Amino acid sequence: MDLQLMLSVAMFAIVTSGTPGPNNVMLTASGANFGYWRTVPHMIGIVLGILVMNLLVAAGLGVIFEQYPPVQEVLKVLASAYLVYLAWKIATAKSSRIDGESDARPMSVLGGALFQFLNPKAWVMVITGIGSFTLSGDSYWASVLVIAVIFMLMGFPCISMWAAFGTVVGRLLSSPNAWRWFNVVMGLMTAGCLVFIW
C-alpha cells in the first residue's frame, strides 16, 4: 500500500470517526457525566469493535448484507431499539458530579465494542473502507491490516475530542437543572441518530 493510498484511508477514517453519530454523542454525554478518564474504556471499546468489524468484513461478512437484505433490516430494528434504550438512559441519568454517588456507570470496553455491531454508521464506515481501499491478490490481507491500524490510529484521537468536549461541558454545568437539561438534550440527540439508520 503506497503512501497516497494510506493518506486517503487516514482522511476517510478522520472524517467518518470525527463526525457526529451515535458513538460521538454518547461519548460527549459520558465525558460530561463521568469525566474523560472514566470514558476511556468506552473509547477503547469503540476502537476494538471497529477493528474486529474490519477483519470480519474483510473475511466476507459484508457479502451477507448484499446477498441477504433481511439481515440488514433485522440489524436496523435491533440498532433502533438499542438506541432508544440508550437515549432513555442518557436522558434520565443523574450526574455523579452533582448528585454524588449515582447508579449510572460509563460504558465498559466490552459494551463499547459490542455496540459497534448495532451501529449503522460503523457498518457503513467499515464496509466502505474495506470495499474502497483494499488491494487485490496477495496484498489483500496486508492492506486490510494497514486499513485496520489506520482506523485505530486516526479514530481514537477523533472520538477522544468528543469525550474531552463533553468533559469541558460538564465543568460548565453547575446546577442539577442544567445537568437535567443537558442529559435530556444528549438523550434526544442519541435518539436522533435513528435518522441515520432509517
Accessible surface in RSA format (square Angstrom, percent):
REM  Atomic radii and reference values for relative SASA: ProtOr
REM  Chains: A
REM  Algorithm: Lee & Richards
REM  Probe-radius: 1.40
REM  Slices: 20
REM RES _ NUM      All-atoms   Total-Side   Main-Chain    Non-polar    All polar
REM                ABS   REL    ABS   REL    ABS   REL    ABS   REL    ABS   REL
RES MET A   1    60.61  31.4   3.29   2.2  57.33 136.5   6.03   5.1  54.59  72.3
RES ASP A   2    94.08  65.9  79.99  79.6  14.09  33.3  45.00 105.9  49.08  48.9
RES LEU A   3   121.22  67.5 116.01  83.0   5.21  13.1 116.01  81.5   5.21  14.0
RES GLN A   4   141.28  79.0 136.61  99.8   4.67  11.1  41.50  88.3  99.78  75.7
RES LEU A   5    42.48  23.7  39.95  28.6   2.53   6.3  41.94  29.5   0.54   1.4
RES MET A   6    63.33  32.8  62.29  41.2   1.04   2.5  42.01  35.7  21.31  28.2
RES LEU A   7   104.56  58.2 104.12  74.5   0.43   1.1 104.49  73.4   0.07   0.2
RES SER A   8    46.96  39.7  37.52  50.1   9.44  21.7  18.18  38.7  28.78  40.3
RES VAL A   9     0.00   0.0   0.00   0.0   0.00   0.0   0.00   0.0   0.00   0.0
RES ALA A  10    16.24  14.9  16.24  25.1   0.00   0.0  16.24  22.9   0.00   0.0
RES MET A  11   114.15  59.1 113.84  75.3   0.31   0.7  89.08  75.7  25.08  33.2
RES PHE A  12    42.49  21.3  36.44  22.6   6.05  15.7  41.64  25.2   0.85   2.4
RES ALA A  13     0.00   0.0   0.00   0.0   0.00   0.0   0.00   0.0   0.00   0.0
RES ILE A  14    69.32  39.4  68.19  50.8   1.13   2.7  68.19  49.1   1.13   3.1
RES VAL A  15    82.82  54.5  78.90  71.4   3.92   9.5  82.82  72.0   0.00   0.0
RES THR A  16    23.77  16.9  21.50  21.8   2.27   5.4  22.97  30.9   0.80   1.2
RES SER A  17    10.63   9.0   4.73   6.3   5.90  13.6   6.45  13.7   4.18   5.9
RES GLY A  18    20.25  25.0   0.00   N/A  20.25  25.0   9.22  25.3  11.03  24.7
RES THR A  19    57.28  40.7  55.92  56.7   1.36   3.2  50.42  67.7   6.86  10.4
RES PRO A  20    77.29  56.3  71.71  65.4   5.58  20.3  71.71  59.2   5.58  34.7
RES GLY A  21     1.45   1.8   0.00   N/A   1.45   1.8   1.21   3.3   0.24   0.5
RES PRO A  22     2.18   1.6   2.18   2.0   0.00   0.0   2.18   1.8   0.00   0.0
RES ASN A  23    19.59  13.5  18.68  18.1   0.91   2.2   6.81  16.4  12.77  12.3
RES ASN A  24     2.63   1.8   2.63   2.5   0.00   0.0   0.00   0.0   2.63   2.5
RES VAL A  25     6.55   4.3   5.22   4.7   1.33   3.2   6.55   5.7   0.00   0.0
RES MET A  26     6.81   3.5   4.66   3.1   2.15   5.1   3.92   3.3   2.90   3.8
RES LEU A  27     0.00   0.0   0.00   0.0   0.00   0.0   0.00   0.0   0.00   0.0
RES THR A  28     3.34   2.4   3.34   3.4   0.00   0.0   3.25   4.4   0.08   0.1
RES ALA A  29     3.32   3.1   3.12   4.8   0.20   0.4   3.32   4.7   0.00   0.0
RES SER A  30     9.70   8.2   6.81   9.1   2.89   6.7   9.26  19.7   0.44   0.6
RES GLY A  31     0.00   0.0   0.00   N/A   0.00   0.0   0.00   0.0   0.00   0.0
RES ALA A  32     0.00   0.0   0.00   0.0   0.00   0.0   0.00   0.0   0.00   0.0
RES ASN A  33     6.73   4.6   6.73   6.5   0.00   0.0   2.08   5.0   4.65   4.5
RES PHE A  34    29.07  14.5  16.98  10.5  12.09  31.5  18.84  11.4  10.23  29.3
RES GLY A  35     9.52  11.7   0.00   N/A   9.52  11.7   9.52  26.1   0.00   0.0
RES TYR A  36    50.12  23.4  47.27  26.9   2.85   7.4  31.86  23.9  18.26  22.5
RES TRP A  37   198.49  79.7 187.71  90.9  10.79  25.3 161.27  86.0  37.23  60.4
RES ARG A  38   107.47  45.1  99.83  50.9   7.65  18.2  56.97  77.9  50.50  30.6
RES THR A  39     0.00   0.0   0.00   0.0   0.00   0.0   0.00   0.0   0.00   0.0
RES VAL A  40    27.52  18.1  27.52  24.9   0.00   0.0  27.52  23.9   0.00   0.0
RES PRO A  41    48.80  35.6  48.57  44.3   0.23   0.8  48.80  40.3   0.00   0.0
RES HIS A  42     3.73   2.0   3.73   2.6   0.00   0.0   3.01   3.1   0.72   0.8
RES MET A  43     0.00   0.0   0.00   0.0   0.00   0.0   0.00   0.0   0.00   0.0
RES ILE A  44    69.18  39.4  68.49  51.0   0.69   1.7  69.18  49.8   0.00   0.0
RES GLY A  45     0.00   0.0   0.00   N/A   0.00   0.0   0.00   0.0   0.00   0.0
RES ILE A  46     6.94   3.9   6.94   5.2   0.00   0.0   6.94   5.0   0.00   0.0
RES VAL A  47    14.13   9.3  11.40  10.3   2.73   6.6  13.91  12.1   0.21   0.6
RES LEU A  48    68.99  38.4  68.84  49.2   0.16   0.4  68.99  48.5   0.00   0.0
RES GLY A  49     0.78   1.0   0.00   N/A   0.78   1.0   0.78   2.1   0.00   0.0
RES ILE A  50    10.71   6.1  10.71   8.0   0.00   0.0  10.71   7.7   0.00   0.0
RES LEU A  51    41.55  23.1  41.05  29.4   0.51   1.3  41.49  29.1   0.06   0.2
RES VAL A  52    66.93  44.0  66.78  60.5   0.15   0.4  66.93  58.2   0.00   0.0
RES MET A  53     0.00   0.0   0.00   0.0   0.00   0.0   0.00   0.0   0.00   0.0
RES ASN A  54     0.00   0.0   0.00   0.0   0.00   0.0   0.00   0.0   0.00   0.0
RES LEU A  55    60.15  33.5  58.41  41.8   1.74   4.4  58.77  41.3   1.38   3.7
RES LEU A  56    72.77  40.5  71.80  51.4   0.97   2.4  71.91  50.5   0.86   2.3
RES VAL A  57    12.48   8.2   5.52   5.0   6.96  16.8   5.52   4.8   6.96  18.9
RES ALA A  58     9.41   8.6   0.00   0.0   9.41  21.4   0.00   0.0   9.41  24.9
RES ALA A  59    73.72  67.8  36.83  56.8  36.89  83.9  41.80  58.9  31.92  84.6
RES GLY A  60    30.21  37.3   0.00   N/A  30.21  37.3  23.85  65.4   6.36  14.3
RES LEU A  61    55.10  30.7  49.63  35.5   5.46  13.7  52.30  36.7   2.79   7.5
RES GLY A  62     8.00   9.9   0.00   N/A   8.00   9.9   6.75  18.5   1.25   2.8
RES VAL A  63    70.38  46.3  69.85  63.2   0.52   1.3  69.85  60.7   0.52   1.4
RES ILE A  64    66.94  38.1  66.62  49.6   0.32   0.8  66.94  48.2   0.00   0.0
RES PHE A  65    26.52  13.3  21.71  13.4   4.81  12.5  21.86  13.3   4.66  13.3
RES GLU A  66   137.63  79.0 107.91  81.6  29.72  70.8  47.20  91.3  90.43  73.8
RES GLN A  67   118.44  66.2  92.30  67.5  26.13  62.2  31.12  66.3  87.31  66.2
RES TYR A  68   126.59  59.1 125.86  71.6   0.73   1.9  82.46  62.0  44.13  54.4
RES PRO A  69    78.26  57.0  77.87  71.0   0.39   1.4  77.90  64.3   0.36   2.2
RES PRO A  70    88.92  64.8  85.71  78.1   3.22  11.7  88.53  73.1   0.39   2.4
RES VAL A  71    63.75  41.9  60.71  55.0   3.04   7.3  62.92  54.7   0.82   2.2
RES GLN A  72    81.24  45.4  81.23  59.4   0.01   0.0   6.79  14.4  74.45  56.5
RES GLU A  73    81.56  46.8  81.42  61.6   0.14   0.3  42.53  82.3  39.03  31.9
RES VAL A  74    87.73  57.7  85.39  77.3   2.34   5.6  87.64  76.2   0.09   0.2
RES LEU A  75    26.96  15.0  25.73  18.4   1.23   3.1  26.80  18.8   0.16   0.4
RES LYS A  76    48.22  23.5  47.88  29.4   0.33   0.8  14.91  13.4  33.31  35.5
RES VAL A  77    86.78  57.1  85.32  77.2   1.45   3.5  86.10  74.8   0.68   1.8
RES LEU A  78    94.83  52.8  92.72  66.3   2.11   5.3  92.75  65.1   2.08   5.6
RES ALA A  79     0.12   0.1   0.00   0.0   0.12   0.3   0.08   0.1   0.04   0.1
RES SER A  80    16.55  14.0  16.46  22.0   0.09   0.2  16.55  35.2   0.00   0.0
RES ALA A  81    62.53  57.5  48.04  74.1  14.49  33.0  57.01  80.3   5.52  14.6
RES TYR A  82    67.88  31.7  64.45  36.7   3.44   8.9  43.51  32.7  24.37  30.0
RES LEU A  83     0.48   0.3   0.48   0.3   0.00   0.0   0.48   0.3   0.00   0.0
RES VAL A  84    78.75  51.8  78.06  70.7   0.69   1.7  78.17  67.9   0.58   1.6
RES TYR A  85   113.18  52.8 107.69  61.3   5.49  14.3  81.87  61.5  31.30  38.6
RES LEU A  86    15.56   8.7  15.56  11.1   0.00   0.0  15.56  10.9   0.00   0.0
RES ALA A  87     7.66   7.0   6.94  10.7   0.72   1.6   7.45  10.5   0.21   0.6
RES TRP A  88   166.74  66.9 163.01  78.9   3.73   8.8 142.00  75.7  24.74  40.1
RES LYS A  89   107.69  52.5 102.86  63.1   4.83  11.5  48.43  43.6  59.26  63.1
RES ILE A  90    23.87  13.6  21.24  15.8   2.62   6.3  23.86  17.2   0.01   0.0
RES ALA A  91    23.83  21.9  18.06  27.9   5.78  13.1  18.06  25.4   5.78  15.3
RES THR A  92    68.81  48.9  43.13  43.7  25.68  61.2  40.80  54.8  28.01  42.3
RES ALA A  93    27.17  25.0  12.14  18.7  15.03  34.2  19.71  27.7   7.47  19.8
RES LYS A  94   141.06  68.8 133.69  82.0   7.36  17.5  80.33  72.3  60.73  64.7
RES SER A  95     1.61   1.4   0.18   0.2   1.42   3.3   0.18   0.4   1.42   2.0
RES SER A  96    28.39  24.0  17.65  23.5  10.74  24.7  13.54  28.8  14.85  20.8
RES ARG A  97    89.78  37.7  53.55  27.3  36.23  86.3  41.95  57.3  47.83  29.0
RES ILE A  98    59.82  34.0  32.04  23.9  27.78  67.0  34.06  24.5  25.76  69.9
RES ASP A  99    68.47  48.0  39.53  39.3  28.94  68.4  19.26  45.3  49.21  49.1
RES GLY A 100    42.24  52.1   0.00   N/A  42.24  52.1  39.18 107.5   3.06   6.9
RES GLU A 101   164.98  94.7 136.46 103.2  28.52  67.9  70.76 136.9  94.21  76.9
RES SER A 102    12.90  10.9   1.10   1.5  11.80  27.2   9.26  19.7   3.64   5.1
RES ASP A 103   139.54  97.7 111.87 111.3  27.67  65.4  48.29 113.6  91.25  91.0
RES ALA A 104    22.92  21.1  12.84  19.8  10.08  22.9  22.38  31.5   0.54   1.4
RES ARG A 105   152.63  64.1 127.07  64.8  25.56  60.9  58.47  79.9  94.17  57.1
RES PRO A 106    28.80  21.0  14.91  13.6  13.89  50.5  16.34  13.5  12.46  77.5
RES MET A 107    38.42  19.9  24.01  15.9  14.41  34.3  32.56  27.7   5.86   7.8
RES SER A 108    62.43  52.8  53.82  71.8   8.61  19.8  47.52 101.2  14.91  20.9
RES VAL A 109    55.98  36.8  54.72  49.5   1.26   3.0  54.72  47.5   1.26   3.4
RES LEU A 110   119.24  66.4 116.12  83.1   3.12   7.8 117.91  82.8   1.34   3.6
RES GLY A 111    21.33  26.3   0.00   N/A  21.33  26.3  19.45  53.4   1.88   4.2
RES GLY A 112     0.01   0.0   0.00   N/A   0.01   0.0   0.01   0.0   0.00   0.0
RES ALA A 113    16.68  15.3  16.68  25.7   0.00   0.0  16.68  23.5   0.00   0.0
RES LEU A 114   102.54  57.1  98.30  70.3   4.24  10.7  98.52  69.2   4.02  10.8
RES PHE A 115     3.61   1.8   0.70   0.4   2.91   7.6   3.13   1.9   0.48   1.4
RES GLN A 116     0.03   0.0   0.03   0.0   0.00   0.0   0.00   0.0   0.03   0.0
RES PHE A 117    53.88  27.0  52.31  32.4   1.57   4.1  52.31  31.7   1.57   4.5
RES LEU A 118    42.08  23.4  41.88  30.0   0.20   0.5  41.88  29.4   0.20   0.5
RES ASN A 119     1.40   1.0   1.40   1.4   0.00   0.0   0.00   0.0   1.40   1.4
RES PRO A 120    20.59  15.0  18.35  16.7   2.24   8.1  20.33  16.8   0.26   1.6
RES LYS A 121    47.66  23.3  41.29  25.3   6.37  15.2  43.99  39.6   3.67   3.9
RES ALA A 122     2.10   1.9   0.46   0.7   1.64   3.7   1.95   2.8   0.14   0.4
RES TRP A 123    17.91   7.2  17.91   8.7   0.00   0.0  17.91   9.5   0.00   0.0
RES VAL A 124    99.45  65.4  95.57  86.5   3.88   9.3  99.45  86.4   0.00   0.0
RES MET A 125    15.07   7.8  13.63   9.0   1.44   3.4  12.24  10.4   2.83   3.7
RES VAL A 126     0.00   0.0   0.00   0.0   0.00   0.0   0.00   0.0   0.00   0.0
RES ILE A 127    56.28  32.0  54.52  40.6   1.77   4.3  54.52  39.3   1.77   4.8
RES THR A 128    56.60  40.3  49.88  50.6   6.72  16.0  40.18  54.0  16.42  24.8
RES GLY A 129     0.00   0.0   0.00   N/A   0.00   0.0   0.00   0.0   0.00   0.0
RES ILE A 130     9.85   5.6   9.49   7.1   0.35   0.8   9.49   6.8   0.35   1.0
RES GLY A 131    66.62  82.2   0.00   N/A  66.62  82.2  34.94  95.9  31.68  71.0
RES SER A 132    69.94  59.1  35.22  47.0  34.72  80.0  22.77  48.5  47.18  66.1
RES PHE A 133    28.31  14.2  27.15  16.8   1.16   3.0  28.07  17.0   0.24   0.7
RES THR A 134    33.94  24.1  12.64  12.8  21.30  50.8   0.00   0.0  33.94  51.3
RES LEU A 135    57.35  31.9  53.00  37.9   4.35  10.9  56.75  39.9   0.60   1.6
RES SER A 136   103.97  87.9  82.29 109.8  21.68  49.9  51.52 109.7  52.45  73.5
RES GLY A 137    61.81  76.2   0.00   N/A  61.81  76.2  42.44 116.5  19.37  43.4
RES ASP A 138   156.07 109.3 120.11 119.6  35.95  85.0  42.60 100.3 113.46 113.2
RES SER A 139    50.13  42.4  45.94  61.3   4.19   9.7  10.80  23.0  39.32  55.1
RES TYR A 140    59.80  27.9  59.77  34.0   0.03   0.1  49.58  37.3  10.21  12.6
RES TRP A 141   120.12  48.2 119.27  57.7   0.85   2.0  95.65  51.0  24.48  39.7
RES ALA A 142    60.21  55.4  51.52  79.5   8.68  19.8  56.58  79.7   3.63   9.6
RES SER A 143     1.63   1.4   0.12   0.2   1.51   3.5   1.16   2.5   0.47   0.7
RES VAL A 144     0.00   0.0   0.00   0.0   0.00   0.0   0.00   0.0   0.00   0.0
RES LEU A 145    98.19  54.7  98.01  70.1   0.19   0.5  98.19  69.0   0.00   0.0
RES VAL A 146    46.64  30.7  43.56  39.4   3.09   7.4  46.54  40.4   0.11   0.3
RES ILE A 147     0.00   0.0   0.00   0.0   0.00   0.0   0.00   0.0   0.00   0.0
RES ALA A 148     0.77   0.7   0.70   1.1   0.07   0.2   0.70   1.0   0.07   0.2
RES VAL A 149    75.51  49.7  75.51  68.4   0.00   0.0  75.51  65.6   0.00   0.0
RES ILE A 150    19.03  10.8  18.78  14.0   0.24   0.6  19.03  13.7   0.00   0.0
RES PHE A 151     6.22   3.1   2.02   1.3   4.20  10.9   2.32   1.4   3.90  11.2
RES MET A 152    59.30  30.7  55.18  36.5   4.13   9.8  48.85  41.5  10.46  13.9
RES LEU A 153   111.02  61.8 102.51  73.3   8.51  21.4 105.07  73.8   5.95  16.0
RES MET A 154    58.67  30.4  56.78  37.6   1.88   4.5  48.53  41.3  10.13  13.4
RES GLY A 155     5.41   6.7   0.00   N/A   5.41   6.7   5.41  14.9   0.00   0.0
RES PHE A 156    62.36  31.2  62.36  38.6   0.00   0.0  62.36  37.8   0.00   0.0
RES PRO A 157    72.09  52.5  66.44  60.6   5.65  20.5  71.06  58.7   1.03   6.4
RES CYS A 158     9.17   6.9   8.90   9.9   0.27   0.6   0.26   0.6   8.91   9.6
RES ILE A 159     6.76   3.8   6.76   5.0   0.00   0.0   6.76   4.9   0.00   0.0
RES SER A 160    13.92  11.8  13.65  18.2   0.26   0.6  12.76  27.2   1.16   1.6
RES MET A 161   123.83  64.1 117.40  77.7   6.43  15.3  79.46  67.6  44.37  58.8
RES TRP A 162    57.34  23.0  56.02  27.1   1.32   3.1  53.50  28.5   3.85   6.2
RES ALA A 163     0.00   0.0   0.00   0.0   0.00   0.0   0.00   0.0   0.00   0.0
RES ALA A 164    42.16  38.8  40.33  62.2   1.83   4.2  41.72  58.8   0.44   1.2
RES PHE A 165   111.34  55.7 105.63  65.4   5.71  14.9 110.60  67.1   0.74   2.1
RES GLY A 166     0.00   0.0   0.00   N/A   0.00   0.0   0.00   0.0   0.00   0.0
RES THR A 167     9.01   6.4   9.01   9.1   0.00   0.0   9.01  12.1   0.00   0.0
RES VAL A 168    79.06  52.0  78.91  71.4   0.15   0.4  79.01  68.7   0.05   0.1
RES VAL A 169    25.35  16.7  25.35  23.0   0.00   0.0  25.35  22.0   0.00   0.0
RES GLY A 170     3.34   4.1   0.00   N/A   3.34   4.1   0.00   0.0   3.34   7.5
RES ARG A 171   176.69  74.2 144.61  73.7  32.08  76.4  54.42  74.4 122.27  74.1
RES LEU A 172   136.34  75.9 111.05  79.4  25.29  63.6 114.19  80.2  22.15  59.6
RES LEU A 173    35.96  20.0  28.78  20.6   7.18  18.0  29.42  20.7   6.54  17.6
RES SER A 174    96.73  81.7  72.02  96.1  24.71  56.9  43.75  93.2  52.98  74.2
RES SER A 175    44.94  38.0  43.85  58.5   1.09   2.5  35.53  75.7   9.41  13.2
RES PRO A 176    70.81  51.6  67.43  61.5   3.37  12.3  69.07  57.0   1.74  10.8
RES ASN A 177    79.25  54.7  78.60  76.0   0.65   1.6  21.52  51.8  57.73  55.8
RES ALA A 178    33.29  30.6  22.67  35.0  10.63  24.2  31.10  43.8   2.20   5.8
RES TRP A 179     6.18   2.5   6.18   3.0   0.00   0.0   5.79   3.1   0.39   0.6
RES ARG A 180   138.48  58.1 135.12  68.9   3.36   8.0  63.91  87.3  74.57  45.2
RES TRP A 181   160.17  64.3 159.57  77.2   0.60   1.4 142.31  75.9  17.85  29.0
RES PHE A 182    23.82  11.9  17.67  10.9   6.14  16.0  23.17  14.0   0.65   1.9
RES ASN A 183     0.71   0.5   0.71   0.7   0.00   0.0   0.12   0.3   0.59   0.6
RES VAL A 184    47.50  31.3  47.50  43.0   0.00   0.0  47.50  41.3   0.00   0.0
RES VAL A 185    68.94  45.4  68.71  62.2   0.24   0.6  68.94  59.9   0.00   0.0
RES MET A 186    16.12   8.3  16.12  10.7   0.00   0.0  16.12  13.7   0.00   0.0
RES GLY A 187     1.85   2.3   0.00   N/A   1.85   2.3   1.66   4.5   0.19   0.4
RES LEU A 188   120.76  67.3 112.84  80.7   7.92  19.9 113.41  79.6   7.35  19.8
RES MET A 189    88.33  45.7  78.37  51.9   9.96  23.7  74.44  63.3  13.89  18.4
RES THR A 190     0.00   0.0   0.00   0.0   0.00   0.0   0.00   0.0   0.00   0.0
RES ALA A 191    29.51  27.1  26.59  41.0   2.92   6.6  26.90  37.9   2.61   6.9
RES GLY A 192    36.50  45.0   0.00   N/A  36.50  45.0  31.03  85.2   5.47  12.2
RES CYS A 193     3.82   2.9   3.35   3.7   0.48   1.1   0.14   0.4   3.68   4.0
RES LEU A 194    44.05  24.5  43.32  31.0   0.73   1.8  43.58  30.6   0.47   1.3
RES VAL A 195   120.32  79.2 104.68  94.8  15.64  37.7 110.81  96.3   9.51  25.8
RES PHE A 196   129.01  64.5  99.01  61.3  30.00  78.1 104.26  63.2  24.75  70.8
RES ILE A 197     8.24   4.7   0.58   0.4   7.66  18.5   0.89   0.6   7.35  20.0
RES TRP A 198   155.24  62.3  99.29  48.1  55.95 131.4 107.67  57.4  47.57  77.2
END  Absolute sums over single chains surface
CHAIN  1 A    10028.6       8616.4       1412.2       7425.2       2603.4
END  Absolute sums over all chains
TOTAL         10028.6       8616.4       1412.2       7425.2       2603.4
